[in-house]
Amino acid sequence: MRALYVRAGRIAKEAREFGVEHAKAGKSALELADSIEALIRSRGASPAFPVNIGINQIAAHYTPSRADDVVLQLGDVVKIDVGAHVDGYPADTSATVEVGTRNHSPLIKCASDALEMVIEMVSPGTTVAAMGEAAQRAIASAGFKPIENLTGHSMERYNLHAGMSIPSIPTRDRDTVKEGMVLAIEPFSTTGSGKVVGRERGNIYRIVRERKASPEVSSMFSRIVKEYGTFPFASRWCDGLQPDAPQVMNRMTRLGMIMNYPVLTEVRSAIVAQAEHSVLVDGDGCTVLT
C-alpha cells in the first residue's frame, strides 16, 4: 500500500512540474490539460481526476472541454491541480504559476508558506483546528485571506475525499490526525473576500448511482463506471465512448446518475493562489509524497 501511494505521488509530482513548466502565454488550456494527463498515463498511472486549470479568480473545478478556446495570457495566475492513482491509491498536488510576470508573487508565496507550515506540524495527534489556524496565520501575515470554504482532505483507496476536511481557517474541529492517514493539504490564498461560489456548470463529473434508464443511457453509464469508477472524470474523456456522448451525459445528469461539479470562483472575482501536497502520516511526523 505505501509503495503504491509513493509511486502515485512521484507521478503526480512530475505531472505538476510539467504543467508549471508548460503554462506559457499562448498555450491553450485544453492542450495543457491533455498533455499533463497523457504524461500521467504514460507513467503507468491514471488521472485521479481531470487536471484543474484555475485561471485568476477561478479557484477549482475548471477543466476544459473539447470545445473550449481558453488560452493562457501574459499575467494570468494559473493553478495547476493534478491527481494520479495507481491501482486506486491516489495522490493530489497543485502549484500556482504567474504567466510571464511577477505581480502576484507575494500571494503565491504565502499559499506555499502556509502549506509548508501545516506540513511541519502534521503528526499523529495533530488537530484539524490547529492546522487551520496555522494556515490562516501564514496567509494573513502576508496581508491576504485564506479561502474559507475550500479545504484539504484525507484520502483512501478509490476515495479522494475520505472524511477528514483540512481547512485554512481556525475551527472548533478537534478531530486528530492518525498514523497511516494520507492527507491532501491545500491552502488557498486570495486578494478578495475569502469565499468561493459555483457560478457556472463545469466539465467535471462523478458517478452517483445507477438508475433505470434507456438502453443507450445504461450502456454509456456502464462504460463510464468501468473506465473511471469512483474517481471524477471529464466530459472530454467520454467523447470517444459514444457518438452522442454530450447528450447522453445530460440525460444521466437529469436522472441523477452522475453529478456535475460547478466551477468555483472567488465571490469578488479576485485573484486566487493555491499550493498542495499529499502526505503520509508516520509515527512521528509525515512523509511528503508529492
Backbone bond lengths (Angstrom), bond angles and torsions (degrees), N, CA, C in turn:
res aa  C-N    CA-C-N  psi(-1)  N-CA   C-N-CA  omega(-1)  CA-C   N-CA-C  phi
1 M - - - 1.462 - - 1.522 111.51 -
2 R 1.356 116.65 -50.89 1.464 119.53 -179.84 1.529 110.94 -58.43
3 A 1.332 115.94 -42.54 1.461 119.72 -178.04 1.523 111.43 -61.86
4 L 1.329 117.36 -35.53 1.462 120.25 179.92 1.521 111.51 -72.68
5 Y 1.339 117.45 -38.79 1.469 119.74 173.44 1.531 110.72 -61.09
6 V 1.322 115.95 -42.84 1.468 120.40 -179.42 1.525 110.22 -62.72
7 R 1.328 116.26 -43.50 1.467 119.49 179.72 1.523 110.95 -64.90
8 A 1.332 117.41 -44.32 1.468 120.38 177.73 1.525 110.68 -60.22
9 G 1.336 116.19 -40.86 1.458 120.13 179.47 1.519 112.32 -64.31
10 R 1.310 116.51 -40.82 1.462 120.40 179.64 1.527 110.84 -63.35
11 I 1.324 116.89 -41.44 1.463 120.83 -179.82 1.529 110.65 -69.98
12 A 1.333 116.90 -41.83 1.470 119.98 178.13 1.527 110.69 -62.05
13 K 1.323 117.33 -40.32 1.470 120.99 177.78 1.522 110.75 -60.96
14 E 1.320 116.59 -46.14 1.464 119.90 179.14 1.525 111.00 -60.46
15 A 1.336 116.65 -41.56 1.460 120.96 180.00 1.528 111.41 -65.88
16 R 1.341 116.33 -40.77 1.473 119.98 177.12 1.523 110.88 -61.13
17 E 1.321 116.32 -47.48 1.461 120.39 -178.29 1.529 111.02 -64.71
18 F 1.310 116.62 -37.76 1.469 121.09 175.74 1.534 109.71 -60.95
19 G 1.336 116.44 -44.33 1.457 120.22 -179.82 1.516 112.55 -62.73
20 V 1.329 116.55 -43.50 1.469 120.49 178.33 1.523 110.29 -61.28
21 E 1.315 116.41 -43.01 1.463 121.06 -177.92 1.524 112.10 -64.53
22 H 1.323 116.88 -33.81 1.460 120.75 -173.98 1.523 114.06 -101.28
23 A 1.330 118.08 6.03 1.465 121.06 176.43 1.528 109.06 -82.26
24 K 1.315 115.82 84.32 1.458 123.11 -175.27 1.527 110.58 -118.37
25 A 1.320 115.63 156.01 1.462 120.17 175.59 1.526 109.52 -58.62
26 G 1.329 115.73 134.20 1.457 121.34 -178.95 1.510 114.48 94.57
27 K 1.340 117.10 -12.63 1.469 121.38 178.54 1.524 109.43 -80.43
28 S 1.310 116.90 131.59 1.463 118.83 177.94 1.517 110.23 -77.63
29 A 1.340 115.65 146.50 1.459 120.23 177.99 1.519 110.76 -60.88
30 L 1.318 116.87 -35.94 1.467 120.84 -179.69 1.527 110.91 -65.74
31 E 1.319 116.78 -45.73 1.463 120.35 179.32 1.524 110.85 -62.33
32 L 1.339 116.42 -40.51 1.461 120.47 -179.70 1.522 110.54 -65.41
33 A 1.330 117.09 -47.17 1.466 120.32 -179.82 1.524 111.58 -62.20
34 D 1.330 116.56 -45.16 1.464 120.24 -179.44 1.528 111.36 -60.52
35 S 1.336 116.38 -41.49 1.461 119.24 -176.43 1.528 111.68 -71.19
36 I 1.328 117.50 -35.88 1.465 120.40 177.25 1.529 110.24 -66.33
37 E 1.319 116.76 -45.92 1.466 120.27 -179.80 1.521 111.57 -65.76
38 A 1.347 116.75 -35.02 1.465 120.15 177.19 1.526 110.59 -64.65
39 L 1.332 117.26 -37.96 1.460 120.56 177.89 1.527 110.55 -62.08
40 I 1.344 116.28 -45.02 1.471 120.09 179.80 1.528 110.07 -58.05
41 R 1.307 116.50 -46.53 1.467 120.11 -178.50 1.532 111.11 -66.46
42 S 1.331 117.15 -35.91 1.461 120.33 -178.75 1.524 112.02 -66.88
43 R 1.326 116.88 -19.88 1.467 120.87 179.77 1.524 112.59 -92.29
44 G 1.329 116.66 5.62 1.455 120.53 176.46 1.515 114.42 89.89
45 A 1.336 117.46 10.30 1.457 121.95 176.08 1.529 108.91 -111.38
46 S 1.314 116.01 -179.68 1.462 122.31 174.29 1.521 108.33 -126.37
47 P 1.336 117.95 150.77 1.461 118.94 174.19 1.530 110.27 -61.53
48 A 1.329 116.73 132.37 1.467 120.70 176.12 1.520 111.28 -79.49
49 F 1.316 116.21 -14.28 1.461 124.37 173.43 1.520 106.99 -168.50
50 P 1.318 118.71 161.89 1.466 119.67 177.27 1.526 110.89 -62.06
51 V 1.321 116.55 143.24 1.456 119.86 176.84 1.525 109.82 -56.68
52 N 1.344 115.83 127.38 1.467 121.78 175.48 1.521 108.08 -93.10
53 I 1.316 116.54 128.08 1.462 121.93 176.76 1.530 106.89 -121.64
54 G 1.335 115.44 93.57 1.461 120.78 -175.47 1.519 110.84 -93.82
55 I 1.306 117.04 109.72 1.459 121.72 -175.73 1.525 110.27 -98.09
56 N 1.325 116.14 124.18 1.461 124.36 176.07 1.521 112.75 57.64
57 Q 1.338 119.03 -105.84 1.466 121.60 -175.68 1.523 113.12 -79.47
58 I 1.329 117.90 -10.64 1.470 120.95 178.34 1.522 108.20 -78.55
59 A 1.330 115.74 121.43 1.465 120.83 -177.42 1.524 112.44 -93.57
60 A 1.328 117.34 -37.82 1.461 119.51 -173.13 1.519 111.26 -161.77
61 H 1.326 114.63 159.96 1.466 125.52 169.41 1.525 114.28 74.31
62 Y 1.345 117.48 17.68 1.462 117.49 170.03 1.519 109.24 -100.60
63 T 1.316 115.27 121.75 1.459 122.26 166.29 1.512 106.55 -132.43
64 P 1.306 118.42 143.67 1.468 119.23 -174.18 1.520 112.91 -73.44
65 S 1.321 115.42 150.79 1.458 121.74 168.59 1.522 107.66 -92.00
66 R 1.309 116.05 172.95 1.463 119.71 178.27 1.534 111.81 -63.74
67 A 1.332 117.08 -24.69 1.464 120.51 -176.88 1.528 113.09 -90.54
68 D 1.338 117.55 -8.21 1.466 120.07 -176.69 1.526 111.10 -67.62
69 D 1.344 114.65 143.68 1.470 120.03 178.30 1.529 111.10 -119.13
70 V 1.342 117.47 24.04 1.463 121.65 -179.75 1.528 109.73 -66.80
71 V 1.330 115.29 129.61 1.460 122.21 179.32 1.519 108.57 -126.08
72 L 1.325 117.91 135.97 1.452 121.36 179.13 1.522 110.58 -66.37
73 Q 1.342 114.70 138.33 1.465 121.31 -177.25 1.527 109.88 -116.40
74 L 1.322 116.01 155.36 1.456 121.52 174.88 1.523 109.38 -55.71
75 G 1.322 116.80 128.58 1.464 121.70 179.22 1.512 114.87 94.06
76 D 1.333 118.21 -8.63 1.467 120.50 177.79 1.525 110.51 -63.78
77 V 1.327 115.31 141.90 1.461 121.99 172.39 1.531 106.25 -102.62
78 V 1.327 116.32 112.82 1.465 121.67 -168.10 1.524 110.55 -116.04
79 K 1.332 115.58 121.66 1.462 121.82 172.34 1.523 109.01 -91.55
80 I 1.321 116.78 124.60 1.457 121.60 177.93 1.518 107.12 -113.30
81 D 1.323 115.64 108.03 1.460 122.97 -174.06 1.521 107.98 -115.01
82 V 1.338 116.09 116.69 1.460 120.15 -174.27 1.521 110.61 -126.76
83 G 1.312 114.94 152.24 1.457 120.98 175.85 1.512 109.63 -138.13
84 A 1.324 116.08 144.22 1.460 121.75 175.38 1.517 108.33 -133.85
85 H 1.313 116.17 148.24 1.461 118.49 172.96 1.516 110.33 -134.52
86 V 1.327 114.17 146.72 1.464 122.57 176.19 1.518 106.86 -120.67
87 D 1.324 115.86 113.09 1.464 121.52 -177.89 1.532 110.98 53.92
88 G 1.324 117.06 36.70 1.461 121.62 176.93 1.513 115.17 90.84
89 Y 1.318 118.44 -9.73 1.469 121.23 -179.44 1.530 108.31 -89.16
90 P 1.346 118.27 114.05 1.462 120.39 -169.63 1.524 114.84 -98.07
91 A 1.320 114.16 157.79 1.459 123.22 166.90 1.524 107.57 -134.63
92 D 1.329 116.05 147.57 1.460 122.76 -171.91 1.525 107.37 -139.05
93 T 1.323 117.31 127.84 1.468 119.75 -176.52 1.520 110.41 -153.64
94 S 1.324 116.12 154.94 1.462 119.46 179.46 1.518 110.58 -151.75
95 A 1.319 114.56 161.90 1.455 122.02 174.19 1.522 107.50 -150.46
96 T 1.324 115.68 159.37 1.461 122.21 179.86 1.518 109.01 -116.22
97 V 1.318 115.84 133.89 1.463 121.91 178.31 1.523 108.89 -127.76
98 E 1.318 116.32 139.00 1.467 121.96 174.66 1.520 107.47 -99.98
99 V 1.319 116.63 124.37 1.463 121.77 -170.00 1.532 110.77 -78.72
100 G 1.321 115.83 99.99 1.458 121.49 170.09 1.513 116.90 77.72
101 T 1.338 119.52 -1.01 1.461 122.73 179.20 1.519 109.22 -134.62
102 R 1.337 115.82 175.89 1.470 120.41 -178.79 1.527 111.00 -133.56
103 N 1.306 116.95 30.85 1.467 121.15 -176.56 1.519 113.31 -71.50
104 H 1.337 117.36 -25.06 1.460 121.20 -174.32 1.526 112.65 -117.37
105 S 1.314 116.70 23.89 1.466 120.42 -179.10 1.527 113.11 -56.81
106 P 1.354 120.15 -43.16 1.474 119.13 179.12 1.527 112.89 -62.24
107 L 1.322 117.40 -37.67 1.466 121.14 178.60 1.523 110.71 -64.42
108 I 1.329 115.76 -43.81 1.461 120.56 -179.75 1.519 110.34 -67.39
109 K 1.320 116.71 -42.26 1.459 120.80 -177.69 1.521 111.84 -64.68
110 C 1.325 118.09 -38.68 1.461 118.52 -176.27 1.524 111.57 -68.91
111 A 1.325 118.27 -29.61 1.471 119.58 173.77 1.527 110.04 -65.51
112 S 1.334 116.48 -42.68 1.466 120.22 177.39 1.526 111.64 -65.50
113 D 1.350 116.47 -39.36 1.465 119.98 177.94 1.525 111.04 -62.82
114 A 1.342 116.06 -41.11 1.459 120.01 178.75 1.518 110.59 -63.19
115 L 1.325 116.73 -41.47 1.465 121.05 178.38 1.525 110.26 -60.24
116 E 1.315 117.00 -47.66 1.465 120.59 -178.83 1.528 111.02 -63.06
117 M 1.330 116.70 -39.64 1.459 120.21 -178.51 1.530 111.07 -64.09
118 V 1.322 116.00 -42.52 1.467 119.49 179.82 1.522 110.31 -67.68
119 I 1.324 117.34 -43.85 1.466 120.11 -179.49 1.523 111.17 -58.86
120 E 1.327 117.14 -39.97 1.464 120.89 -179.11 1.526 112.67 -61.11
121 M 1.322 117.18 -26.95 1.456 119.64 -175.92 1.528 113.03 -97.94
122 V 1.312 118.00 -6.41 1.470 120.87 -176.83 1.521 110.75 -72.61
123 S 1.304 115.43 122.85 1.462 123.65 173.71 1.520 106.81 -164.32
124 P 1.333 118.96 166.37 1.465 119.69 177.81 1.533 111.03 -54.45
125 G 1.325 115.57 128.47 1.453 120.86 -179.80 1.512 114.61 100.68
126 T 1.339 118.77 -14.46 1.463 121.17 176.29 1.528 109.47 -63.22
127 T 1.326 117.32 134.50 1.459 120.26 -178.37 1.524 111.25 -88.67
128 V 1.316 114.52 153.05 1.463 121.09 173.72 1.522 110.08 -58.90
129 A 1.331 116.61 -41.77 1.473 120.95 -179.22 1.520 111.26 -59.34
130 A 1.327 117.34 -41.92 1.465 120.95 -178.58 1.527 111.03 -65.97
131 M 1.322 116.86 -38.58 1.463 119.96 179.12 1.519 110.96 -65.54
132 G 1.331 116.88 -42.13 1.457 120.38 178.62 1.517 112.34 -64.20
133 E 1.321 115.93 -40.36 1.460 120.30 178.99 1.524 111.34 -64.12
134 A 1.329 116.96 -40.45 1.458 120.75 -179.99 1.525 111.38 -65.41
135 A 1.326 116.64 -42.27 1.464 120.03 179.70 1.523 110.92 -63.54
136 Q 1.326 116.86 -44.68 1.460 119.35 179.84 1.530 111.36 -62.91
137 R 1.307 116.27 -40.97 1.464 120.07 -178.43 1.524 110.76 -60.71
138 A 1.324 117.20 -43.47 1.461 120.60 -179.49 1.526 111.40 -65.10
139 I 1.311 116.90 -40.94 1.469 120.66 -177.55 1.529 110.97 -74.49
140 A 1.332 116.71 -44.60 1.466 120.23 -178.70 1.525 111.68 -65.83
141 S 1.329 117.87 -33.44 1.463 120.36 -179.13 1.524 111.57 -65.98
142 A 1.326 117.10 -19.91 1.464 121.46 177.18 1.527 111.78 -92.68
143 G 1.325 116.92 -1.49 1.453 121.06 176.94 1.510 115.44 92.29
144 F 1.339 117.23 17.17 1.463 121.41 -179.00 1.524 110.34 -121.50
145 K 1.318 116.02 179.14 1.456 120.86 179.70 1.522 110.39 -118.72
146 P 1.338 116.86 143.16 1.466 119.55 171.82 1.529 109.71 -77.96
147 I 1.313 116.16 154.72 1.469 120.22 171.87 1.523 107.55 -79.09
148 E 1.314 116.38 117.49 1.462 119.86 -172.12 1.515 113.79 -82.90
149 N 1.326 118.79 -21.06 1.463 119.69 -178.53 1.530 112.98 -111.37
150 L 1.331 116.16 28.79 1.459 122.76 165.16 1.523 107.37 -127.38
151 T 1.302 116.97 138.10 1.466 120.14 -175.01 1.516 111.24 -136.87
152 G 1.331 115.09 159.14 1.447 120.86 165.31 1.519 109.43 -75.24
153 H 1.339 116.54 -174.54 1.463 118.30 -171.30 1.517 110.52 -163.92
154 S 1.307 114.66 154.02 1.457 120.09 170.03 1.524 108.99 -79.43
155 M 1.331 115.62 156.99 1.462 121.51 -178.88 1.522 109.82 -134.45
156 E 1.312 115.12 149.33 1.457 122.57 174.05 1.525 108.36 -139.09
157 R 1.306 116.25 177.54 1.463 119.34 -179.95 1.537 110.26 -59.63
158 Y 1.322 115.86 128.15 1.461 124.06 -178.73 1.528 113.14 59.76
159 N 1.310 118.02 21.54 1.464 121.07 -177.07 1.526 109.60 -144.47
160 L 1.332 116.36 102.78 1.468 120.70 -178.45 1.520 112.28 -71.74
161 H 1.314 116.90 -34.33 1.468 121.08 -178.45 1.531 107.33 -120.24
162 A 1.338 114.92 92.96 1.467 120.70 -167.16 1.522 114.42 -95.85
163 G 1.327 118.14 11.74 1.460 118.82 172.41 1.509 115.74 129.23
164 M 1.331 117.67 -41.62 1.463 119.87 179.92 1.528 110.13 -89.34
165 S 1.332 116.54 131.01 1.458 122.46 174.54 1.520 109.12 -106.89
166 I 1.327 116.60 137.85 1.459 122.15 -176.27 1.524 108.17 -117.38
167 P 1.328 117.91 100.89 1.464 121.22 -173.80 1.523 112.19 -80.37
168 S 1.319 114.16 172.62 1.467 120.91 173.70 1.521 110.92 -112.30
169 I 1.320 115.61 19.76 1.468 122.12 177.47 1.519 108.51 -136.75
170 P 1.338 118.09 158.42 1.463 119.89 176.09 1.519 110.94 -64.52
171 T 1.318 116.25 140.35 1.458 122.35 176.68 1.526 108.45 -138.24
172 R 1.322 115.50 178.34 1.464 121.10 175.22 1.526 111.93 -98.57
173 D 1.317 115.83 11.25 1.462 121.10 -177.45 1.531 109.51 -73.13
174 R 1.332 116.88 112.80 1.463 121.62 -178.47 1.529 112.46 -99.82
175 D 1.340 117.07 12.69 1.465 118.89 173.21 1.522 109.33 -58.59
176 T 1.305 116.02 147.13 1.456 120.20 -176.39 1.525 112.04 -119.15
177 V 1.303 114.54 152.36 1.455 122.38 176.61 1.535 109.38 -72.00
178 K 1.324 115.14 140.62 1.463 120.74 -180.00 1.528 110.30 -116.42
179 E 1.326 115.76 149.50 1.462 119.87 176.23 1.528 109.76 -59.52
180 G 1.318 115.81 137.31 1.457 121.48 -179.60 1.516 114.01 94.68
181 M 1.331 117.56 -13.73 1.464 120.35 177.39 1.533 110.48 -66.59
182 V 1.323 115.42 147.98 1.464 121.57 170.05 1.520 106.97 -113.25
183 L 1.329 116.40 124.21 1.451 122.44 -174.34 1.521 110.68 -120.69
184 A 1.331 116.15 138.37 1.460 122.05 168.48 1.530 106.32 -102.52
185 I 1.319 115.51 112.61 1.469 121.39 -178.37 1.521 107.34 -103.21
186 E 1.335 118.02 122.35 1.467 119.84 -171.29 1.528 113.00 -145.77
187 P 1.319 118.65 78.36 1.461 120.04 175.12 1.531 112.31 -69.32
188 F 1.327 114.84 141.03 1.459 122.76 173.79 1.524 108.33 -114.16
189 S 1.323 117.43 137.31 1.464 121.93 175.38 1.523 108.80 -119.32
190 T 1.326 116.17 152.88 1.456 119.69 -177.57 1.520 112.18 -149.28
191 T 1.316 115.15 155.76 1.461 122.16 172.41 1.523 111.05 -86.13
192 G 1.326 117.17 -1.87 1.461 121.62 -174.62 1.510 113.84 -99.74
193 S 1.330 115.64 -141.60 1.461 121.79 -172.26 1.523 113.13 -88.57
194 G 1.336 117.71 -16.75 1.458 120.56 177.73 1.512 114.85 95.69
195 K 1.323 117.76 22.21 1.458 121.12 176.48 1.526 109.31 -137.05
196 V 1.348 114.73 153.07 1.456 119.95 174.79 1.523 109.20 -120.68
197 V 1.323 114.44 158.82 1.458 120.80 179.17 1.519 108.38 -141.85
198 G 1.329 116.22 149.03 1.458 120.97 177.04 1.506 110.53 -89.24
199 R 1.311 117.10 102.94 1.471 121.31 -174.22 1.517 113.47 -98.13
200 E 1.318 117.12 -19.40 1.463 118.24 -178.04 1.523 110.25 -147.98
201 R 1.293 114.14 155.37 1.456 120.62 179.42 1.522 109.97 -69.12
202 G 1.319 115.87 139.12 1.453 120.43 179.97 1.510 112.83 -103.01
203 N 1.315 115.41 -168.47 1.461 122.27 -177.91 1.524 112.61 -115.32
204 I 1.356 115.77 19.55 1.458 121.24 178.47 1.530 108.74 -112.86
205 Y 1.329 116.06 137.68 1.463 121.83 -176.05 1.524 109.71 -135.00
206 R 1.327 115.01 166.94 1.465 120.28 167.61 1.519 108.92 -147.88
207 I 1.323 114.67 157.88 1.463 121.52 178.67 1.529 109.86 -68.52
208 V 1.339 116.75 139.14 1.464 122.07 173.91 1.523 109.80 -108.74
209 R 1.317 116.28 -63.84 1.469 119.47 179.80 1.532 109.01 -165.78
210 E 1.315 114.65 158.12 1.461 120.02 174.83 1.523 109.45 -79.88
211 R 1.311 115.89 140.96 1.470 121.58 176.80 1.531 109.15 -136.69
212 K 1.323 115.06 162.00 1.455 119.96 175.24 1.518 108.71 -65.57
213 A 1.317 116.34 127.50 1.461 120.86 -175.91 1.519 109.07 -153.20
214 S 1.324 115.54 176.21 1.459 120.63 178.54 1.523 109.78 -65.23
215 P 1.317 117.55 158.51 1.470 119.81 178.49 1.525 112.79 -55.67
216 E 1.313 116.69 -38.14 1.469 120.52 -179.51 1.524 111.00 -62.84
217 V 1.336 116.10 -46.01 1.466 120.82 -179.80 1.522 110.18 -67.89
218 S 1.314 117.49 -45.49 1.461 120.95 -178.66 1.521 111.63 -62.21
219 S 1.341 116.38 -37.60 1.451 120.57 179.69 1.528 111.13 -63.99
220 M 1.333 116.89 -45.28 1.460 119.51 -179.78 1.522 111.21 -69.31
221 F 1.326 116.57 -37.03 1.469 120.04 177.06 1.532 110.05 -58.72
222 S 1.321 116.97 -44.48 1.463 120.91 179.48 1.519 111.56 -62.56
223 R 1.330 116.44 -37.91 1.464 119.58 178.71 1.526 110.89 -66.62
224 I 1.322 117.23 -40.32 1.464 121.02 179.22 1.525 110.24 -64.84
225 V 1.331 116.78 -44.29 1.466 120.26 178.48 1.524 110.22 -59.43
226 K 1.328 116.99 -43.06 1.462 121.12 -179.56 1.517 111.57 -64.78
227 E 1.335 117.02 -39.94 1.462 121.06 -175.66 1.525 112.81 -77.41
228 Y 1.357 117.47 -41.92 1.462 120.30 -167.08 1.526 113.96 -121.67
229 G 1.322 118.10 -16.44 1.461 120.91 176.78 1.515 112.61 55.29
230 T 1.322 116.40 -129.38 1.457 121.29 -175.27 1.527 113.27 -85.62
231 F 1.330 117.92 -6.15 1.459 120.28 -177.63 1.528 111.31 -83.52
232 P 1.334 117.67 148.76 1.475 120.33 175.36 1.525 110.85 -61.08
233 F 1.331 115.67 153.93 1.460 120.75 -178.91 1.526 109.26 -140.68
234 A 1.319 116.03 161.54 1.461 121.94 -177.61 1.519 110.57 -98.54
235 S 1.326 115.56 149.23 1.460 119.45 176.33 1.530 110.37 -59.17
236 R 1.356 117.06 -37.30 1.468 119.43 -178.07 1.524 112.10 -68.04
237 W 1.335 117.90 -22.78 1.453 119.70 177.06 1.527 111.46 -69.60
238 C 1.318 116.41 -21.18 1.471 121.18 -174.26 1.526 112.68 -92.81
239 D 1.334 116.95 -6.44 1.462 119.48 -174.72 1.523 112.25 -59.61
240 G 1.331 116.63 -31.44 1.457 119.37 -178.21 1.512 114.45 -87.87
241 L 1.333 117.02 -3.93 1.458 119.73 -177.30 1.517 112.65 -79.91
242 Q 1.344 116.12 -26.81 1.457 120.39 -175.52 1.531 107.81 -161.82
243 P 1.321 118.90 142.07 1.469 120.33 -176.39 1.535 113.58 -58.29
244 D 1.321 117.70 -38.02 1.467 121.19 -178.37 1.523 110.68 -106.32
245 A 1.341 116.48 40.92 1.474 121.60 -174.53 1.529 113.88 -53.84
246 P 1.339 120.98 -45.20 1.474 119.69 -178.74 1.521 113.31 -58.74
247 Q 1.326 116.50 -42.05 1.467 119.92 -179.52 1.532 110.88 -67.54
248 V 1.334 116.36 -40.45 1.465 119.95 -179.92 1.532 109.88 -67.21
249 M 1.324 117.58 -38.36 1.458 120.21 177.93 1.532 111.44 -64.48
250 N 1.315 116.93 -37.44 1.478 119.47 175.69 1.522 110.72 -61.30
251 R 1.314 116.83 -39.66 1.465 120.25 178.69 1.527 110.84 -67.15
252 M 1.329 117.03 -40.73 1.463 120.29 177.98 1.522 110.92 -63.96
253 T 1.323 116.84 -37.16 1.473 120.47 178.21 1.512 110.58 -64.49
254 R 1.332 117.05 -45.39 1.469 120.70 179.55 1.523 111.87 -63.33
255 L 1.326 116.91 -32.01 1.463 121.46 179.11 1.533 112.91 -80.47
256 G 1.337 116.65 -8.35 1.461 120.26 -178.73 1.515 113.24 79.30
257 M 1.327 117.69 18.79 1.462 121.09 179.21 1.530 111.23 -81.32
258 I 1.318 116.27 -32.65 1.455 122.49 174.34 1.523 108.06 -131.80
259 M 1.311 116.60 158.33 1.469 120.55 176.75 1.516 109.35 -124.08
260 N 1.335 114.46 153.27 1.461 122.32 -178.81 1.519 109.96 -105.86
261 Y 1.324 116.08 138.40 1.466 121.28 174.46 1.530 109.09 -90.29
262 P 1.334 118.59 120.80 1.465 119.15 176.37 1.518 111.25 -70.60
263 V 1.325 116.51 149.79 1.458 121.25 174.32 1.528 108.02 -69.06
264 L 1.333 117.19 129.64 1.463 122.02 -175.94 1.525 109.82 -101.24
265 T 1.340 115.89 121.33 1.461 121.50 -179.46 1.519 110.19 -123.01
266 E 1.322 116.48 153.40 1.457 121.78 177.74 1.523 108.70 -65.17
267 V 1.332 116.42 136.50 1.464 120.22 -169.44 1.521 113.09 -62.13
268 R 1.320 118.36 -26.29 1.460 121.79 177.40 1.528 111.88 -101.02
269 S 1.319 116.09 13.09 1.473 122.24 -177.11 1.526 111.52 57.16
270 A 1.334 115.62 35.68 1.463 121.54 179.23 1.526 110.34 -87.90
271 I 1.310 115.52 162.79 1.461 121.83 -178.87 1.530 110.24 -69.80
272 V 1.335 115.70 140.96 1.467 122.76 179.99 1.524 109.36 -126.37
273 A 1.340 116.22 139.14 1.461 122.48 171.88 1.526 108.84 -120.59
274 Q 1.322 116.36 158.40 1.465 121.98 -177.04 1.520 109.46 -146.72
275 A 1.317 115.98 145.35 1.470 121.49 171.08 1.525 107.60 -139.39
276 E 1.332 116.94 142.04 1.469 118.84 -174.97 1.517 111.96 -153.93
277 H 1.321 114.52 139.13 1.457 122.60 168.80 1.521 109.13 -133.98
278 S 1.319 115.51 154.62 1.461 122.06 167.12 1.524 108.11 -98.60
279 V 1.335 115.71 137.80 1.467 120.54 -179.33 1.520 109.61 -131.10
280 L 1.314 115.25 150.21 1.461 122.92 174.66 1.520 107.81 -109.76
281 V 1.324 117.21 121.50 1.460 121.84 -175.70 1.525 109.51 -75.97
282 D 1.332 115.07 124.43 1.464 122.46 179.15 1.520 110.04 -102.30
283 G 1.313 115.30 -174.32 1.468 120.15 -177.93 1.506 113.73 -63.90
284 D 1.347 117.48 -33.53 1.470 119.24 -176.90 1.519 113.07 -130.94
285 G 1.324 117.79 21.49 1.456 121.16 -179.78 1.520 109.23 170.01
286 C 1.321 116.43 -138.05 1.467 119.55 177.60 1.521 109.74 -152.74
287 T 1.316 114.87 158.72 1.459 122.99 176.12 1.519 108.43 -109.78
288 V 1.328 116.56 125.56 1.467 120.68 177.03 1.520 108.44 -76.75
289 L 1.323 115.85 122.09 1.470 121.56 -176.79 1.522 112.58 -87.95
290 T 1.336 116.58 -23.34 1.459 120.35 -172.09 1.508 113.26 -117.76
